[in-house]
Amino acid sequence: MIRTINLIALLCLIATSMSGARKTHNTPAPEGSPLKHDYDVFVQSAGSEDWTRIDTYMAKVDAPIGNGKHKVCETSFARFDFEGTVKVKVVSHLMGKAHGQASVRPNSKGISCTMLNDSTTLFSLDKPEYVSVEWNGDITNNLLLFCDRPVEQMADAKKAAKKMGRKFVYIAPGYYEGASFETLKKLIVKAAGAVKTEAKVDVTPSSAPVSDKIIRIPSNTTIYLAPSAYVCGTLAIEDAENVSIIGRGICRPADGYEGVHVHRSKNVLVEGVTLCTCPVGGSDGVTLRDVQSISHPGWGDGLNVFASSNMLYDHVFCRNSDDCTTAYATRKGFSGSVNNVCMQNSTLWADVAHPIFIGIHGAGSLVEKGIEADSIVNLTYKNLDILCHAEAQVDYQGCLAINCGDLNLVRNVLFEDIRIENIIQGCLFQIKVSWNEKYCTAPGRGVEDITFRNISYKGAEPYISLINGYDANHMVKNVLFEGLNINGKAIYDTMPDKPAWYKTADFVPAYIGNHVENVKFVK
């Protein structure tokens, strides 16, 4: 009996050990993928002595290089899935660069590095994270590491699609460009009956171009992007409903714009995809989860919202060459208001412009033609890390920015549990009703009921933040700062070391201008 028990225990121990050895899930990059060899990345699962090598891809970014200038350059990213705990070893091959000390951001993750030598660092992860590995604070030649929970298996996803009455299309591992992209398009058209119609969105001369490499996905379809599937084009969801794009694949057109877009559609899920940008316009009920957006060109906004409602962004990462995420009303052929947008558990990095930008585009010029003015209401941004803000133009600064124009009304916005670091050029917030004549035909109607709760900043003193109305009929009203902390100092109206003749905003620093009503700073 004792021998039987010991044998069972031994078998359990072996099974546990084997299970531990399988807890890292990695697939090699498909042949032809744009790779970068500045780093070697190795992962070791708990219970294993083996190190798994992870391929590193190349992505372009518009990195800040000082003096208000930016430069398009190449950076590295890698991705893998895991369960439990893993050790990550990163070896830098940036010869001629000072190595020294590595760090892993966001700082709020509390990930400490052990330097094995001046070019090799070691750290542990006990849960999936999206992080930046940097040597001596270098944000140009850094490594972006995207770690997720294990992806849903293809067979399980296929069963789920069948249960929902959907067509299921599997995009196998491979690099899809040129002839192979056209072959993929034909495969999807055949398997899912994908539409071949042209896009209906109006693209203005000042906006980002739309790629000519587009595969349109019809209603009631699940697309499964296999790990190691790299699509050099756009998966487009247009005038459709009940569509999912899931998996661990990559959709990155070479021009740096839309890997996925969602136009005039309902009940859409995009999950686990690495892309350039993903605008959503004229849509309702759209979720982006475990998505990574990296862009480099002009107007390279990451995750735009145009005239849409009921949007959820959960655990996304953005490093973008324009705004990371926006809330705009009527714009680019999409008409109407914005209602109920939530971004949570995410990381934003704006090389240019704003991490969050709300309110500048609306129906302004159309109101004279009988079109109702737009509203942008019920927005929530919570549990976010902001890793960079570098914008030389004063009018477009602000990590958390509301620039209300075009007869919009912006109301009921919550910024909660947001940690800001590394402002290179810019300020913490701008809240204003204004008339930006470059993009608007009128000022906004007003900004009301804005809450900043548990916002912290650590870094060099930022530029002056701003709260300002337009006139007595276009005001900013009811702005609450609760738990604001600047470099370890709590900022509130009754703070004990504030001279009586000072304004609380002086300690941000922030300017509270004209046509502003009821701004409070509380502990």
Order of alpha helices (4+ residues) and beta strands (2+ residues): alpha-beta-beta-beta-beta-beta-beta-beta-beta-beta-beta-beta-alpha-beta-beta-alpha-beta-beta-beta-beta-beta-beta-beta-beta-beta-beta-beta-beta-beta-beta-beta-beta-beta-beta-beta-beta-beta-beta-beta-beta-beta-beta-beta-beta-beta-beta
